[in-house]
């Protein structure tokens, strides 16, 4: 969990990008496939990505194989 400021200046708690990507991959059957692909593509070009943290989350959330399949194509 991290804290971010909204446009109105309120602080809210939310998940970081790596956790959000893993959540997308976990629920990929309930989401539009294009949305999942778009999220992973945008993360792949993100300058501040943390691939080690992403791999840790994927391991804990049991989406390692799916993540690897998407990331092999993009990186």
C-alpha distances in whole Angstrom, upper triangle without the diagonal:
4,7,10,13,15,19,20,18,16,12,10,6,5,5,6,10,11,9,11,14,14,13,16,18,18,19,22,25,23,23,25,26,26,23,21,24,23,19,20,23,21,18,21,22,19,20,17,16,15,17,17,13,14,17,15,13,16,18,15,15,19,19,21,24,23,21,24,26,24,24,27,29,27,26
4,7,10,13,16,18,15,14,10,8,6,5,6,6,10,12,11,12,15,16,16,18,20,20,21,24,27,25,24,26,27,27,23,22,24,23,19,20,22,20,17,21,21,18,19,15,15,15,18,18,14,15,18,17,15,18,20,18,18,22,22,23,26,25,22,25,28,25,24,28,29,27,26
4,7,10,13,14,12,10,6,5,4,6,8,9,12,15,14,14,17,19,18,20,23,23,24,26,29,27,26,28,29,28,24,24,26,24,21,22,24,21,19,23,23,19,20,17,17,18,21,21,18,19,22,21,19,22,24,22,22,25,25,26,30,28,26,28,31,28,27,31,32,29,29
4,7,10,11,9,8,6,6,6,7,10,10,12,15,15,14,18,20,19,20,23,24,24,26,29,27,25,27,28,27,23,23,25,23,19,21,23,20,18,22,22,18,19,16,17,18,21,22,19,20,23,22,20,23,26,24,24,27,26,28,30,29,26,29,31,28,27,31,31,28,28
4,7,8,5,5,4,6,9,10,13,13,15,19,19,18,21,23,22,23,26,27,27,28,31,29,27,28,30,28,25,25,27,24,22,24,25,22,21,24,24,20,21,19,20,21,25,26,23,23,27,26,24,27,29,28,27,31,30,31,34,32,29,32,34,31,30,34,34,31,31
4,5,5,5,6,7,10,11,14,15,16,20,19,18,21,23,22,22,26,27,26,27,30,28,25,27,28,27,23,24,26,23,21,24,25,21,21,25,24,21,22,20,22,23,26,28,25,25,28,28,25,28,31,29,28,31,30,32,34,32,30,33,34,31,30,34,34,31,32
4,6,8,10,11,14,15,17,18,19,22,22,20,23,26,24,24,28,29,28,29,32,29,27,28,29,28,24,26,27,24,22,25,26,22,22,26,25,22,23,22,23,25,28,30,27,27,31,31,28,30,34,32,31,34,33,34,37,34,32,35,36,32,32,36,35,32,33
4,6,9,11,15,16,19,20,21,25,25,23,26,28,27,27,31,31,30,32,34,32,29,30,32,31,27,29,30,28,25,28,29,26,26,29,28,25,26,25,26,28,31,33,30,30,33,33,31,33,36,34,33,36,35,37,39,37,35,38,39,36,35,39,38,35,36
4,7,9,13,15,18,19,21,24,24,22,25,28,27,27,31,31,31,32,35,33,30,32,33,32,28,29,31,28,26,28,29,26,26,29,28,25,25,23,25,27,30,31,28,28,32,32,29,32,35,33,32,36,35,36,39,37,34,37,39,36,35,39,38,35,36
4,6,10,13,16,17,20,23,22,21,24,26,25,26,29,29,29,31,33,31,29,31,32,31,28,28,31,28,25,28,29,26,25,29,29,25,26,24,25,26,29,30,27,27,31,30,28,30,33,31,30,33,33,35,37,35,33,36,38,35,34,38,38,35,36
4,7,10,13,14,17,20,19,19,22,24,22,24,27,27,27,29,32,29,28,30,31,31,27,27,29,27,24,26,28,25,24,27,27,23,24,22,23,23,26,27,24,24,28,27,24,27,30,28,27,31,30,32,35,33,31,34,35,33,32,36,36,33,34
4,6,10,12,15,18,16,15,19,20,19,20,24,24,23,26,28,26,25,27,28,28,24,24,27,25,22,24,26,23,22,25,26,22,23,21,21,22,25,25,22,22,25,24,22,24,27,25,24,27,27,29,32,30,28,31,33,30,30,34,34,31,32
4,7,10,13,15,13,13,17,18,16,18,21,21,21,24,26,24,23,26,27,27,23,23,25,24,20,22,25,22,20,24,25,21,22,20,19,20,22,22,19,19,22,21,18,21,23,21,20,24,24,26,29,27,25,28,30,28,27,31,32,30,30
4,7,9,12,10,9,13,14,13,15,18,18,18,20,23,21,20,22,23,23,20,19,21,20,17,18,21,19,17,20,21,18,20,17,17,17,19,20,16,16,19,18,15,18,20,18,17,21,21,22,25,24,21,25,26,24,24,28,28,26,27
4,7,8,6,6,10,11,10,12,15,15,16,18,21,20,18,21,21,22,18,17,19,18,15,16,19,17,14,18,19,16,18,15,14,14,16,16,13,12,16,15,12,14,17,15,14,18,17,19,22,20,18,21,23,21,21,24,25,23,24
4,6,6,6,9,10,11,13,15,16,17,18,22,21,19,21,21,21,18,16,18,17,13,14,16,14,12,15,16,13,14,12,10,10,13,13,10,10,14,13,11,13,16,15,15,18,17,18,21,19,16,19,21,19,18,22,23,21,21
4,6,5,6,9,10,10,12,14,15,16,20,19,17,19,18,18,15,13,15,13,10,10,13,10,8,11,13,10,12,10,8,9,11,13,10,9,12,13,11,12,16,15,14,17,15,16,19,17,14,17,19,16,15,19,19,17,17
4,5,5,6,9,10,11,13,15,15,19,19,18,19,18,18,16,13,14,14,11,10,13,12,8,11,13,11,13,11,8,7,8,9,7,5,9,9,7,9,12,12,11,14,12,13,16,14,11,14,16,14,13,16,18,16,16
4,5,5,6,9,10,10,12,14,17,17,16,18,18,19,16,13,16,16,12,12,15,14,11,14,17,15,17,14,12,11,11,12,9,7,10,10,6,8,11,10,9,12,11,13,16,14,12,15,17,16,15,19,20,18,19
4,5,5,6,9,10,11,12,15,15,13,15,15,16,13,11,13,13,9,10,13,12,10,13,16,14,16,15,12,13,13,15,12,10,13,13,10,11,14,13,11,14,12,14,17,14,12,16,17,15,15,19,20,18,19
4,5,5,6,9,10,10,14,14,12,14,13,14,11,8,10,10,7,7,10,10,8,11,13,12,15,14,11,12,11,13,11,8,11,12,9,9,13,13,11,13,10,12,14,11,9,12,14,11,11,15,16,14,15
4,5,5,6,9,10,13,14,13,15,14,15,13,10,12,13,10,9,13,14,11,13,16,16,18,17,13,13,12,13,11,8,9,10,7,6,10,10,7,9,7,9,11,9,8,11,13,12,12,16,17,16,17
4,5,5,6,8,11,11,11,13,13,15,12,10,13,14,11,11,15,15,13,16,19,18,21,19,16,16,15,16,14,11,13,13,9,9,12,11,8,10,9,12,14,12,11,15,16,14,15,19,20,19,20
4,5,5,6,9,9,8,10,10,11,9,6,9,11,8,9,12,13,12,14,17,17,20,19,16,17,16,18,16,12,14,15,12,11,14,14,11,12,10,13,14,11,10,14,14,12,14,17,17,16,19
4,5,5,8,10,9,11,10,12,10,7,9,12,10,9,13,14,13,14,18,18,21,20,17,17,15,17,15,12,13,14,11,9,12,13,10,10,7,10,10,7,7,11,11,10,12,15,15,15,17
4,6,8,9,10,13,12,15,13,10,13,15,13,13,16,17,16,18,21,21,24,23,19,19,17,18,16,13,14,14,11,9,12,11,8,8,7,10,11,9,10,13,14,13,15,18,19,19,21
4,5,5,6,10,10,13,11,9,12,14,13,13,17,18,17,19,22,22,25,24,21,21,20,21,19,16,17,18,15,13,15,15,11,12,10,14,14,11,12,16,16,15,17,20,20,20,22
4,5,5,7,7,10,9,7,9,12,11,12,15,16,16,17,20,21,24,24,21,21,20,22,20,17,18,19,16,14,17,17,13,13,11,14,13,10,11,14,13,12,15,18,17,18,20
4,6,8,8,11,11,10,12,15,15,15,18,20,20,21,24,25,28,28,25,25,24,25,24,20,21,22,19,17,19,19,15,15,13,16,15,12,14,17,16,15,18,20,20,21,23
4,7,9,12,11,10,13,15,15,16,19,20,20,22,25,25,28,28,25,26,25,26,24,21,22,23,20,18,21,20,17,17,15,18,18,15,17,20,19,17,20,23,22,23,25
4,6,8,7,7,10,12,11,13,16,17,17,19,22,22,26,25,23,24,23,25,23,20,22,23,20,18,21,21,17,18,15,18,18,15,16,19,18,16,19,21,20,20,23
4,5,5,7,9,10,11,13,14,16,17,19,21,22,25,26,23,25,24,26,25,21,23,25,22,20,23,24,20,20,17,20,19,16,16,19,17,15,18,21,19,19,22
4,5,5,6,9,10,11,12,14,16,17,19,20,24,24,22,23,22,25,24,20,21,23,21,18,22,23,19,19,16,18,17,13,14,16,14,12,15,17,15,16,19
4,5,5,6,9,10,10,12,14,15,17,18,22,23,21,23,22,25,24,20,22,24,22,20,23,25,21,21,18,20,19,15,15,17,15,12,15,17,15,15,18
4,5,5,6,9,10,10,12,14,16,16,20,21,19,21,20,23,22,18,20,23,20,18,22,23,20,20,17,19,19,15,15,18,16,13,15,18,16,15,18
4,5,5,6,9,10,11,12,15,15,19,19,17,18,17,20,19,15,17,19,17,15,18,19,16,17,13,15,15,11,11,14,13,10,12,15,14,13,16
4,5,5,6,9,10,10,13,14,18,19,16,18,17,20,19,16,17,20,18,16,20,21,18,18,15,16,15,12,11,13,11,8,10,13,11,10,13
4,5,5,6,9,10,11,12,16,17,15,18,17,21,20,17,19,21,19,18,22,23,20,21,17,18,18,15,13,16,14,11,12,15,13,11,14
4,6,5,6,9,10,11,14,15,13,15,15,18,17,13,16,18,16,15,19,20,17,18,15,16,17,14,12,15,14,11,12,15,14,12,14
4,5,5,6,9,10,13,14,11,13,12,15,15,11,13,16,14,13,17,18,16,17,13,14,14,11,9,11,11,7,8,11,11,8,11
4,5,5,7,9,12,14,12,14,13,17,17,14,16,19,18,16,20,22,20,20,17,17,17,14,12,13,12,9,9,11,10,7,9
4,5,5,6,10,11,10,13,13,17,17,14,17,19,18,17,21,22,21,22,18,19,19,17,14,16,16,12,11,14,13,10,12
4,5,5,8,9,7,10,10,13,13,10,13,16,14,14,18,19,18,19,16,16,17,15,12,14,15,11,10,13,13,10,11
4,6,8,10,7,10,9,13,14,11,13,16,16,15,18,20,19,20,17,16,17,15,11,12,13,10,8,10,10,7,7
4,6,9,8,12,12,15,16,14,16,19,19,19,22,24,23,23,20,20,20,19,15,16,17,13,11,13,13,9,9
4,6,6,9,11,14,14,13,16,18,18,18,21,23,22,23,20,20,21,20,16,17,18,15,13,16,16,12,12
4,6,9,11,14,14,14,17,19,19,20,23,24,24,25,23,22,23,22,19,19,21,18,15,18,18,14,13
4,7,10,12,12,12,15,16,16,18,21,22,22,24,22,21,23,22,18,19,21,19,16,19,19,16,15
4,6,9,9,8,11,13,13,14,17,18,18,20,18,17,19,18,14,15,18,15,13,16,17,14,12
4,6,5,6,9,10,11,12,14,16,17,18,16,15,18,18,14,15,18,16,13,16,18,15,13
4,5,5,6,9,10,10,12,14,15,16,14,12,15,15,11,11,14,13,10,12,15,13,11
4,5,5,6,9,10,11,13,14,15,14,12,15,16,12,13,16,16,13,15,18,16,14
4,5,5,6,9,10,11,12,14,13,12,16,16,13,14,17,16,14,17,19,18,16
4,5,5,6,9,10,10,12,10,9,13,12,9,11,14,13,11,14,16,15,14
4,5,5,6,9,10,10,9,7,10,11,8,9,13,13,11,13,16,15,14
4,5,5,6,9,10,10,9,13,14,11,12,16,16,14,17,20,19,18
4,5,5,6,8,8,9,12,12,10,13,16,15,14,17,20,19,18
4,6,5,6,5,5,9,9,7,9,12,12,12,15,17,17,17
4,6,5,6,5,9,11,10,11,14,15,14,16,19,19,19
4,6,8,9,12,13,12,14,17,18,17,20,22,22,22
4,6,8,11,11,11,13,16,16,16,19,21,21,21
4,6,8,9,10,12,13,15,15,17,20,20,21
4,6,5,6,9,10,11,12,14,16,17,18
4,6,5,6,9,10,10,12,15,15,15
4,5,5,6,9,10,11,13,15,15
4,5,5,6,9,10,12,13,14
4,5,5,6,8,10,11,12
4,5,5,6,9,10,10
4,6,6,7,9,11
4,6,6,7,9
4,5,5,6
4,6,6
4,6
4
